[in-house]
Amino acid sequence: MSGTITSPMKLPVQIPTEAFKDRLRVRSYEVGRLGIIGLGTALRYCESLATDASAAIGFDRSWYVTHHTAWVVREMTVVLGALPAIGEDLRLATWVSEFRRVQAQREYAIWRASTGRMIVRASARWAYCDTLRGQLTRISDEIVEAMKVLGCRMASRRPLSLAARSQSPAAGTSSTLLLEARHYETDTQQHINNCVYADWLDEAFHQTAVAAQLAYPVESLHPRFFHIEYIRELVAGDSLRIETEMQPVAKENTHRIATEYSIVHRGSNSAAVRAYSEHRRQPGRSRPILPTDAA
């Protein structure tokens, strides 16, 4: 990312003018086999943006290390549009919509520079932690004073269970994915980075969709909504299983899939992450995007 934008930037509706803004171009190593970014990359954009926004007002990594504090994400809600391909120019913005005693709500928006069309709109609940005691702590007065609360919080949408949402006669599909958390997935807080969970969820979704033997290519299903609840930290070496249940949504658009996930720590048999997603079929996108497609 290039840092704070000082020149005027046209903002989509409902993004505060005082939000921290940046721009980037999608790089070749950030996309998957279809030539577009995935949820994990989108969340990495958001995380980097929030880090830069904090540093821009004096709270960089060295400040947090000195004060023995850190932010830990607890909940993330993401709405996704048509995801960008290699070389596309993007605009990004982030801001704080609410402060509580030990928590903050941070908003994110990513849109295409060429059209202004939204790619990602997200809202995250972050907890402020004392890294020495490993406990939540009151947010520093310095931070509260410097990080202006700008409102414009994304409309709340808490997913219901699959049983409550779906009246479809089609049978659901379940699967279990076993994996081990790796050292290279660890961040500076010495636990698995929250964006890595999105990569795991994507892998679990693909496995379950293949098992469902859908009437159309799995690659034609694209993510449109995610709600992720981070319950406990994981570290390198943890043995995990991802339990996934997939169900068609009973609406006029029959090519819509609702999925529930639970990432379980196998040693304690306790949930580390719970998530819900909705994917929709996008005909014509089951093949890799070539440079001419994205032009």
BELCOR-V540724 format. One record per helix or strand of 2 or more residues. SS is the DSSP state (a for helix, b for strand). FROM is the first residue (numbers start at 1). TO is the last residue. Records with the same first field share a line. If there is no record, write none. Layout:
# BELCOR-V540724
SS=FROM-TO ; FROM-TO
This chain:
# BELCOR-V540724
b=20-25 ; 69-80 ; 89-99 ; 103-112 ; 118-130 ; 135-136 ; 173-180 ; 221-230 ; 239-248 ; 256-265 ; 270-281
a=28-30 ; 39-56 ; 61-66 ; 141-146 ; 162-165 ; 183-185 ; 194-211 ; 218-220 ; 291-294
